[in-house]
Amino acid sequence: QVQLVESGGGLVQPGGSLRLSCAASGMIKSINEMGWYRQAPGKQREWVAVILSGGSPDYAGSVKGRSTISRDNAKNTVNLQMASLKPEDTAVYYCGAVINGIRYWGQGTQVTVSS
């Protein structure tokens, strides 16, 4: 059984920042991709940032330059730091990872950017 558990999120004012964290646990042999995705109301899920094992991070254009994804392979964790938040960043953010060759998702955490 593999689980992804997210933490962080909440209500943030425009221009503010937040940090999302995700920890993978269970019968883990290998983790390839770890990343963050989001889904706004009425829209499809989209990728935000991903990082491969030992690889460079990659960011969606909408968050590039104001987001940083980091990964700790020893702890099986991935974090996302976002700054200069905008109302359009409002969404449910999901941690996603390819573990043992299978795609897993976290339960999602709500991020609301509003004054």
RACORWO-V759515 format. One record per residue. N is the residue number from 0. SS is DSSP state (~ for helix, > for strand, _ for the rest). PHI is phi as a letter, one per 30 degrees, with the letter a starting at -180 (none if undefined). NEAR is the number of other ideal C-beta (glycine too) atoms within 8 Angstrom. Layout:
n = <N | N>
ss = <SS | SS>
phi = <PHI | PHI>
near = <NEAR | NEAR>
This chain:
n = <0 | 1 | 2 | 3 | 4 | 5 | 6 | 7 | 8 | 9 | 10 | 11 | 12 | 13 | 14 | 15 | 16 | 17 | 18 | 19 | 20 | 21 | 22 | 23 | 24 | 25 | 26 | 27 | 28 | 29 | 30 | 31 | 32 | 33 | 34 | 35 | 36 | 37 | 38 | 39 | 40 | 41 | 42 | 43 | 44 | 45 | 46 | 47 | 48 | 49 | 50 | 51 | 52 | 53 | 54 | 55 | 56 | 57 | 58 | 59 | 60 | 61 | 62 | 63 | 64 | 65 | 66 | 67 | 68 | 69 | 70 | 71 | 72 | 73 | 74 | 75 | 76 | 77 | 78 | 79 | 80 | 81 | 82 | 83 | 84 | 85 | 86 | 87 | 88 | 89 | 90 | 91 | 92 | 93 | 94 | 95 | 96 | 97 | 98 | 99 | 100 | 101 | 102 | 103 | 104 | 105 | 106 | 107 | 108 | 109 | 110 | 111 | 112 | 113 | 114>
ss = <_ | > | > | > | > | > | > | > | _ | > | > | > | _ | _ | _ | _ | _ | > | > | > | > | > | > | > | > | > | _ | _ | _ | _ | > | > | > | > | > | > | > | > | > | _ | _ | _ | _ | _ | _ | > | > | > | > | > | > | _ | _ | _ | _ | _ | > | > | > | _ | _ | _ | _ | _ | _ | _ | > | > | > | > | > | > | _ | _ | _ | _ | > | > | > | > | > | > | _ | _ | _ | _ | ~ | ~ | ~ | _ | > | > | > | > | > | > | > | > | > | _ | _ | > | > | > | > | _ | _ | _ | > | > | > | > | > | _ | _>
phi = <none | c | b | c | b | c | b | j | i | j | c | b | d | e | i | d | b | a | b | c | b | b | b | c | b | j | d | c | c | a | b | d | d | b | a | b | b | b | b | d | e | i | b | d | d | b | d | c | a | b | b | d | d | i | c | d | d | b | b | d | e | d | b | d | j | b | b | b | c | b | b | c | d | d | c | h | b | b | b | b | c | b | b | h | d | b | e | d | d | d | a | d | c | c | d | b | a | c | c | h | i | c | d | b | b | d | d | j | b | d | b | b | c | a | c>
near = <4 | 12 | 8 | 14 | 9 | 15 | 8 | 9 | 10 | 8 | 5 | 11 | 9 | 10 | 5 | 9 | 9 | 12 | 9 | 16 | 11 | 16 | 9 | 15 | 8 | 8 | 6 | 11 | 4 | 8 | 12 | 9 | 11 | 13 | 14 | 16 | 12 | 13 | 11 | 9 | 4 | 3 | 8 | 4 | 7 | 9 | 8 | 14 | 14 | 11 | 14 | 8 | 10 | 4 | 6 | 5 | 10 | 6 | 11 | 9 | 5 | 6 | 12 | 8 | 5 | 7 | 13 | 6 | 15 | 9 | 10 | 8 | 8 | 4 | 6 | 10 | 10 | 15 | 11 | 14 | 11 | 13 | 8 | 7 | 14 | 7 | 7 | 7 | 11 | 9 | 10 | 10 | 16 | 15 | 15 | 14 | 15 | 10 | 13 | 8 | 6 | 7 | 6 | 12 | 9 | 12 | 8 | 10 | 13 | 8 | 16 | 8 | 13 | 8 | 3>
